[in-house]
Amino acid sequence: MLPYSPYSSISFLLSSLSIFAAVLLVDVALAGDPFVYLDWDVSYISVSPLGVKQQVIGINGQFPGPVMNVTTNWNAVMNIRNNLDEPFLVTWNGLQQRKNSWQDGVLGTNCPIPPGWNWTYEFQVKDQIGSFFYCPSINFQKAAGGYGGIIVNNRDVIPLPFGTPDGDIMIFISDWYTKGYKELRKTLEDGNDLGIPDGVLFNGLGPYRYNESIVPDGITYEKINVEPGKTYRIRVHNVGISTSLNFRIQNHNLLLVETEGSYTVQQNYTNMDIHVGQSYSFLVTMDQNASSDYYMVASARFVSPDTRNRVTGVAILHYSNSQGSASGPLPDGPDEADTYFSMNQARSIRWNVSAGAARPNPQGSFRYGDITVTDVYVLLNKPAELINGQLRTTLNAISYVAPSTPLKLAQQFNVPGVYKLDFPNRMMNRPAKFDTSIINGTYKGFTEIIFQNNDSTVQSYHMDGYAFFVVG
């Protein structure tokens, strides 16, 4: 893979008690806030997205799973039955569990749901708006699906900072392997690399046959139906394992309006690099003459030219008055020789500080420049290395091991020996090791986190349950 700014560092401010252990939060649900009740069955289903029949994880028989559509301050109650043959745990990527911090779906605060059991998650989407997704958080199950979308709508008293779209479209893009997730998991446990993905999926489906020599016959592809002249809000989530993807729609502009709970200054893009775990909202106007259908493309970034065609997903945008099928070459993405394109594109995104989001006041009304930083951590990651025969990645030379006793239980009942509050605030000159070492944060403090990527691949981080601010 090509290098992606391998020695760059990014700083964040995070109001936290701990990075790896969530805080105890006060019940702030108001009696008048609505409830939404969902009942989900998690089970194996058979699909053939790349022409090879394989077992994936579906929710209520769907792959991807159903969309959770709620409004700011609503209370979500989800009863999840695990019909898999191993434990299952789902995390709500980007949602802050304001009502109950035991519901975030991450090892340390939650126990997995055993096979044949159910668990009811209950939390409030307090003071949030935007586009998010849920996914499995253990056992490498995310490589088999189990994901779906989350929409948190504005309350009626908070206007959208753009005209109401004519429709809302959810798109999941992801790298994909034809091997089962258990086989992939064992590959990693045996100290081996997964290699290049076998393809890229659009909403769980394989690529449109834009080139007969590249895409085999019989692949089912995604078709998005639209009406000419209408404007749609298209929410795009990269739910993959490790591959950054460039998203684009042939002959259409992408007007960026929101990313993961924040409205942005509206800017047009012809394509957008979307890294693993990221979610973007675009307004797309169907302003073409519909002489034919149009390609929607998600192509792998930072891969060698000989594998690029293999790791490309293609869907179809179909106008109701389209005159024919899409044909010809795919629209060009960014120049692969420009290794700083993605970083510069990310820097071009600006917060819309004049718009309200979950509250009537502008998003940028808090004086972040007046924050007193209580802790500073430099988190350095290097290429994966063998630790006791297993291929593991590390932060500050520590590969985290989830204890059998959840961190919150150990904290609440003072169980000794479960974890250590000794995570180093910078890289130590010592060999990499396994450990259950967590950050000893300051309650109601602000932690500055500097991410230093010494690997040659893009790294994504999940700040589970927290809001953070990019400051440098």
Protein Blocks (a to p, Z undefined) as FASTA:
>chain_A
ZZehklbccddddddfbfklccddddfbdfklccdddddddddddddfnopacddddeeh
iacdddddddehiacddddddfbfbdcddddehiacfkbmklnopahjaccddehiacdd
ddddehiacjdddddfehhlmmngopacddddddfklccfbdcdfbdcddddddddfbdf
klmmmmmmnopaebjafbdceehiacddfbfklmcghiacddddddehiacddddddfbf
klccddddehiacddfbeghiacdddddfbdcddehiacddddddfbghlaccdddddde
hiafklmmmmcccdddddfkbgbdcedjddddddfklmmlmmmmmmmpccdfkbcckbmb
dfklpcfklpccfbdcdddddddddeehiacddeehiacdddfbdfklmmmnopghkbcc
fbcfbdcddddddddddddddehiacddddddfbfbdcddddehiacddfZZ
